[in-house]
Amino acid sequence: MSALHPIISITGSSGSGTSSVKQTFENIFRREKVNAAFIEGDAFHRYNRADMKQATTDAEAAGNDHFSHFSPEANLLEDLETVFRQFSENGTGRTRHYIHNAEEEEMYAAPRGTFTEWEDFPDNADLLFYEGLHGAVVTEGVDVARHADLKIGVVPVINLEWTQKLHRDREARGHTTEAITDTILRRMPDYIRYICPQFSETDINFQRVPTVDTSNPFIARWIPTPDESMVVIRFRNPRGIDFNYLQSMLHGSWMSRPNSIVIPGGKMDLAMQLILTPMIMRLVETRRRML
């Protein structure tokens, strides 16, 4: 953790909605004129698409039928921690981009399923922003969580998470339901071992809960809309959080526990703006006073 070079990490599983949360942060950064360096979690996958298929086949042949992008072995977690540590010490580091689709192929002039070259962060970044699978991961050999100054978890209830993943991977990536289902099954042991524990490390969790039936996400035709959802917001340390103010600004919200507030799903973006903008600006203003 560093007052001079703060780090914000957003952690969530595939299909959890971290990309939408990233857009909210980008809006805050733009409005408040915060110069952020960005890491997309995909940048620290160990393998490109073709090599990942081969690595999965090799793992299955060796008796490991749960090898996936959730696995530490499939990621450069030591390198990710090194970048976090390096940024917190001197504001430098590097990242790259993973190419998902045709739009990104054109943007980065690289084939789909591959990585761009590594590139350094911009100079004089006010903070580092990470969004991906492992922003608060702790294993026997790696502790990424200790380097982040503000850790946010994005955690839909599991059936909603699967519904969102199924729709995203079918529509945006062209995968079949059967292939996505196989991926979910293969990832489950490491989801339990490495994804879920991160949400005990986070400072704030946003958990979307549908108010419609998602009992069978594998046949769901639509993702529940924000108006068909509630969001539970849990604060690890509620000291200093003005819950009365939040309730007055977020119509229809209520306190479910001393450290948790429940809001209508359609107000999640507003809630994030109200909660996170002061936290971000405290980090940035502390840094600027030290320069």
MARVOVEX-280861 format. One record per residue (C-alpha): x, y, z; residue number from 1; residue in three letters. Coordinates in Angstrom, 1 decimal. Each point is the difference from the previous one (the first is absolute). Example, Ala and Ser with C-alpha at 12.3 -4.5 7.8 and 13.67 -1.06 7.14 Angstrom:
2
> X	Y	Z	nr	rest
> 12.3	-4.5	7.8	1	ALA
> 1.4	3.4	-0.7	2	SER
//
This chain:
291
> X	Y	Z	nr	rest
> 0.0	0.0	0.0	1	MET
> 1.3	3.5	-0.9	2	SER
> -1.3	3.5	0.7	3	ALA
> 2.2	1.3	-2.9	4	LEU
> -0.9	-2.7	-2.5	5	HIS
> -3.5	-1.4	0.9	6	PRO
> -1.5	-3.1	-1.6	7	ILE
> -3.7	-0.8	-0.5	8	ILE
> -0.9	-3.6	-0.9	9	SER
> -3.4	-1.2	-1.2	10	ILE
> -0.4	-3.7	0.4	11	THR
> -2.7	-2.2	-1.5	12	GLY
> -0.6	-3.3	-1.8	13	SER
> -0.6	-0.3	-3.7	14	SER
> -3.5	1.4	-0.6	15	GLY
> -0.3	1.8	3.3	16	SER
> -0.2	3.4	-1.5	17	GLY
> 3.4	1.5	0.7	18	THR
> 0.2	1.5	-3.5	19	SER
> -3.1	2.2	0.8	20	SER
> 1.5	1.0	3.3	21	VAL
> 3.2	1.0	-1.8	22	LYS
> -2.1	2.4	-2.1	23	GLN
> -1.2	1.6	3.1	24	THR
> 3.5	0.5	1.3	25	PHE
> 1.1	1.4	-3.4	26	GLU
> -2.9	2.5	0.2	27	ASN
> 1.2	1.1	3.5	28	ILE
> 3.6	0.2	-1.2	29	PHE
> -1.0	2.2	-2.9	30	ARG
> -2.2	2.3	2.0	31	ARG
> 2.5	0.4	2.8	32	GLU
> 3.0	0.3	-2.4	33	LYS
> 1.7	-3.0	1.5	34	VAL
> 2.9	-1.4	-2.1	35	ASN
> -0.2	-3.8	0.4	36	ALA
> 2.1	-2.9	-1.3	37	ALA
> -2.1	-3.0	-0.8	38	PHE
> 0.5	-3.8	0.2	39	ILE
> -2.5	-2.4	-1.6	40	GLU
> 0.2	-3.3	1.9	41	GLY
> 0.3	-1.9	-3.3	42	ASP
> 3.4	1.6	-0.5	43	ALA
> 1.4	-2.3	2.6	44	PHE
> -1.3	-3.3	-1.3	45	HIS
> 2.9	-2.3	-0.7	46	ARG
> -1.2	-1.3	-3.3	47	TYR
> -1.5	1.3	-3.2	48	ASN
> -3.1	-1.7	-1.3	49	ARG
> 1.7	-2.8	-2.0	50	ALA
> 2.5	-0.7	2.7	51	ASP
> -2.7	0.0	2.7	52	MET
> -1.9	-2.7	-1.9	53	LYS
> 3.2	-2.1	-0.2	54	GLN
> 0.8	0.6	3.7	55	ALA
> -3.6	-1.1	0.9	56	THR
> 0.4	-3.2	-2.1	57	THR
> 3.4	-0.7	1.6	58	ASP
> -1.5	0.6	3.5	59	ALA
> -2.9	-2.4	-0.7	60	GLU
> 2.4	-2.7	-1.2	61	ALA
> 1.9	0.4	3.3	62	ALA
> -3.2	-0.4	2.0	63	GLY
> -0.8	3.6	0.6	64	ASN
> -3.5	0.6	-1.3	65	ASP
> -0.5	3.4	1.6	66	HIS
> 2.8	2.0	-1.6	67	PHE
> -1.4	3.4	-1.0	68	SER
> 0.6	3.8	-0.1	69	HIS
> -0.9	0.0	3.7	70	PHE
> 3.0	-2.3	0.8	71	SER
> 3.2	1.6	1.3	72	PRO
> 1.9	-2.2	-2.5	73	GLU
> -1.8	1.7	-2.9	74	ALA
> 1.0	3.5	1.1	75	ASN
> 3.1	2.1	0.6	76	LEU
> -1.0	0.8	3.6	77	LEU
> 3.6	0.5	1.1	78	GLU
> 0.4	2.5	-2.8	79	ASP
> -3.2	1.7	1.0	80	LEU
> 1.1	0.4	3.6	81	GLU
> 3.3	1.3	-1.2	82	THR
> -1.7	2.7	-2.1	83	VAL
> -2.2	0.9	2.9	84	PHE
> 3.0	0.3	2.3	85	ARG
> 2.0	1.9	-2.6	86	GLN
> -2.8	2.5	-0.5	87	PHE
> -0.5	0.5	3.7	88	SER
> 3.7	0.7	0.4	89	GLU
> 0.8	2.3	-2.9	90	ASN
> -3.1	0.4	-2.2	91	GLY
> 1.4	-2.2	-2.9	92	THR
> -1.0	-3.3	-1.5	93	GLY
> -1.2	-1.6	-3.2	94	ARG
> -3.0	-1.8	-1.5	95	THR
> -1.3	-1.3	-3.3	96	ARG
> -3.4	-0.8	-1.6	97	HIS
> -1.7	-3.2	-0.9	98	TYR
> -1.9	0.1	-3.3	99	ILE
> -3.6	-1.3	0.4	100	HIS
> -1.8	0.9	-3.2	101	ASN
> 0.1	1.6	-3.4	102	ALA
> -0.3	3.5	1.4	103	GLU
> 3.1	-0.5	2.1	104	GLU
> 1.8	-1.6	-2.9	105	GLU
> -0.4	3.2	-1.9	106	GLU
> 0.8	2.2	3.0	107	MET
> 3.3	-1.8	0.9	108	TYR
> 1.0	-1.4	-3.4	109	ALA
> 0.4	-3.5	1.5	110	ALA
> -1.9	-3.3	-0.6	111	PRO
> -2.9	-1.0	2.2	112	ARG
> 1.0	-2.3	2.9	113	GLY
> 3.5	1.5	0.3	114	THR
> 1.8	2.7	2.1	115	PHE
> 1.4	3.3	-1.0	116	THR
> 3.6	0.8	1.0	117	GLU
> 0.7	1.1	3.5	118	TRP
> -0.1	3.8	0.5	119	GLU
> 0.9	2.3	2.9	120	ASP
> -2.6	1.9	1.9	121	PHE
> -0.3	3.7	-0.8	122	PRO
> 2.1	2.4	1.9	123	ASP
> -1.3	1.8	3.1	124	ASN
> -3.1	-2.2	0.5	125	ALA
> -2.1	1.1	3.0	126	ASP
> -0.9	-3.6	0.7	127	LEU
> 0.0	-3.6	-1.4	128	LEU
> -3.4	-1.6	-0.8	129	PHE
> -0.3	-3.8	-0.4	130	TYR
> -3.1	-1.8	-1.1	131	GLU
> 0.0	-3.8	-0.3	132	GLY
> -0.1	-3.4	1.7	133	LEU
> 2.8	0.3	2.5	134	HIS
> 0.1	3.6	1.4	135	GLY
> -0.1	-1.2	3.6	136	ALA
> 1.4	-3.5	-0.3	137	VAL
> 2.1	-1.6	2.7	138	VAL
> 1.7	-3.4	-0.5	139	THR
> 2.9	-1.8	1.7	140	GLU
> 2.5	2.0	-2.1	141	GLY
> -1.8	3.1	-1.1	142	VAL
> -1.8	2.8	1.9	143	ASP
> -1.4	2.5	-2.5	144	VAL
> -2.6	1.3	2.5	145	ALA
> 2.5	1.6	2.3	146	ARG
> 1.2	2.5	-2.6	147	HIS
> -3.4	1.5	-0.9	148	ALA
> -1.3	3.1	1.9	149	ASP
> -3.7	-0.5	-1.0	150	LEU
> -1.3	-3.4	-0.9	151	LYS
> -3.5	-0.4	-1.5	152	ILE
> -1.8	-3.3	-0.5	153	GLY
> -2.7	-0.4	-2.7	154	VAL
> -1.9	-3.2	1.0	155	VAL
> -3.4	-0.8	-1.5	156	PRO
> -1.8	-3.0	1.6	157	VAL
> 1.3	-3.1	-1.8	158	ILE
> -3.0	-0.7	-2.3	159	ASN
> 0.0	3.6	-1.2	160	LEU
> 3.7	-0.1	-0.6	161	GLU
> -0.4	-3.2	-2.1	162	TRP
> -2.9	1.6	-1.9	163	THR
> 2.1	3.1	-0.8	164	GLN
> 2.9	-2.2	-1.1	165	LYS
> -2.1	-2.2	-2.2	166	LEU
> -1.5	3.0	-1.8	167	HIS
> 3.3	1.9	-0.3	168	ARG
> 2.0	-3.0	-1.3	169	ASP
> -2.7	-1.0	-2.5	170	ARG
> -0.7	3.4	-1.4	171	GLU
> 3.4	1.7	0.2	172	ALA
> 2.3	-2.9	-0.4	173	ARG
> -2.0	-2.5	-2.1	174	GLY
> 0.3	-2.9	2.5	175	HIS
> -2.7	-2.7	0.3	176	THR
> -2.0	-0.6	3.2	177	THR
> 1.6	-3.5	0.3	178	GLU
> 3.5	1.5	-0.2	179	ALA
> -0.8	2.7	2.5	180	ILE
> -1.5	-2.6	2.4	181	THR
> 3.1	-2.2	-0.3	182	ASP
> 2.1	3.1	0.9	183	THR
> -2.1	0.8	3.0	184	ILE
> 0.3	-3.6	1.2	185	LEU
> 3.8	-0.1	-0.6	186	ARG
> 0.5	3.2	1.9	187	ARG
> -2.1	-0.8	3.1	188	MET
> 2.8	-1.4	2.3	189	PRO
> 2.2	3.0	-0.6	190	ASP
> -3.0	2.4	0.2	191	TYR
> -0.4	-1.4	3.6	192	ILE
> 3.7	0.1	0.8	193	ARG
> 1.2	3.2	-1.6	194	TYR
> -2.9	2.2	-1.0	195	ILE
> -2.4	-0.1	3.0	196	CYS
> 2.7	0.6	2.6	197	PRO
> 0.9	3.3	-1.6	198	GLN
> -3.4	1.5	1.0	199	PHE
> 1.1	-0.3	3.7	200	SER
> 3.0	2.2	-0.9	201	GLU
> -1.9	2.8	-1.7	202	THR
> -1.0	3.3	1.6	203	ASP
> -3.4	0.2	-1.7	204	ILE
> -2.1	-2.7	-1.7	205	ASN
> -2.8	0.7	-2.5	206	PHE
> -2.3	-3.1	-0.3	207	GLN
> -2.8	0.1	-2.4	208	ARG
> -3.0	-2.2	0.9	209	VAL
> -2.8	-0.6	-2.5	210	PRO
> -3.6	0.3	1.0	211	THR
> -1.1	-2.3	-2.8	212	VAL
> 0.4	-3.7	-0.4	213	ASP
> 3.5	-1.0	-1.1	214	THR
> -0.2	-3.6	1.3	215	SER
> 1.3	-1.4	-3.3	216	ASN
> 2.5	2.5	-1.5	217	PRO
> 0.8	-2.4	-2.9	218	PHE
> -3.4	0.5	-1.6	219	ILE
> -0.6	3.7	1.0	220	ALA
> -0.9	2.0	-3.1	221	ARG
> 0.8	3.4	1.6	222	TRP
> 2.3	1.5	2.6	223	ILE
> -2.1	1.5	2.8	224	PRO
> 0.0	3.8	-0.5	225	THR
> 1.2	2.4	2.7	226	PRO
> -3.7	0.7	0.9	227	ASP
> -0.4	-3.8	0.6	228	GLU
> 2.8	0.0	2.5	229	SER
> 1.2	1.3	3.3	230	MET
> 3.7	0.7	1.0	231	VAL
> 1.4	-0.8	3.3	232	VAL
> 3.0	2.2	0.9	233	ILE
> 2.2	-1.2	2.8	234	ARG
> 2.7	2.1	1.6	235	PHE
> 2.9	-1.8	1.7	236	ARG
> 0.4	3.0	2.3	237	ASN
> -3.1	2.1	0.2	238	PRO
> 1.6	2.7	2.2	239	ARG
> -0.3	3.4	-1.8	240	GLY
> -2.7	-1.2	-2.4	241	ILE
> -3.0	2.4	0.2	242	ASP
> -2.8	-2.5	-0.4	243	PHE
> -2.7	2.6	0.7	244	ASN
> 1.3	2.1	-2.9	245	TYR
> 0.0	-3.1	-2.3	246	LEU
> -3.5	-0.9	0.9	247	GLN
> -1.2	3.5	-0.6	248	SER
> 1.6	0.0	-3.5	249	MET
> -0.9	-3.6	-1.0	250	LEU
> -3.8	-0.2	0.1	251	HIS
> -1.2	-3.4	1.0	252	GLY
> 3.2	-1.0	1.9	253	SER
> 0.2	-1.5	3.4	254	TRP
> 2.6	-1.3	2.5	255	MET
> 0.0	-3.8	0.3	256	SER
> 3.0	-0.1	2.4	257	ARG
> 2.1	2.6	1.7	258	PRO
> 2.5	-0.3	-2.8	259	ASN
> -2.3	-0.6	-2.9	260	SER
> -2.5	2.0	-2.0	261	ILE
> -2.4	-1.4	-2.6	262	VAL
> -1.0	2.1	-3.0	263	ILE
> -2.1	-0.3	-3.1	264	PRO
> 2.0	-1.5	-2.9	265	GLY
> -0.6	3.0	-2.2	266	GLY
> 1.8	2.2	2.5	267	LYS
> 3.3	-1.9	0.0	268	MET
> 1.9	2.5	-2.2	269	ASP
> -1.2	2.9	2.2	270	LEU
> 0.9	-1.9	3.1	271	ALA
> 3.5	-0.6	-1.2	272	MET
> 0.4	3.6	-1.0	273	GLN
> -1.1	1.2	3.5	274	LEU
> 2.1	-2.6	1.9	275	ILE
> 3.1	-0.2	-2.1	276	LEU
> 0.6	3.5	-1.2	277	THR
> 1.0	1.3	3.5	278	PRO
> 2.2	-3.1	0.6	279	MET
> 1.8	0.5	-3.3	280	ILE
> 0.4	3.7	0.6	281	MET
> 1.5	-0.6	3.4	282	ARG
> 2.6	-2.2	-1.5	283	LEU
> 0.8	2.4	-2.8	284	VAL
> 0.0	3.1	2.2	285	GLU
> 2.3	-1.7	2.5	286	THR
> 2.4	-0.8	-2.8	287	ARG
> -0.1	3.5	-1.5	288	ARG
> 0.8	1.6	3.4	289	ARG
> 3.1	-2.2	0.2	290	MET
> 1.4	1.0	-3.4	291	LEU
//
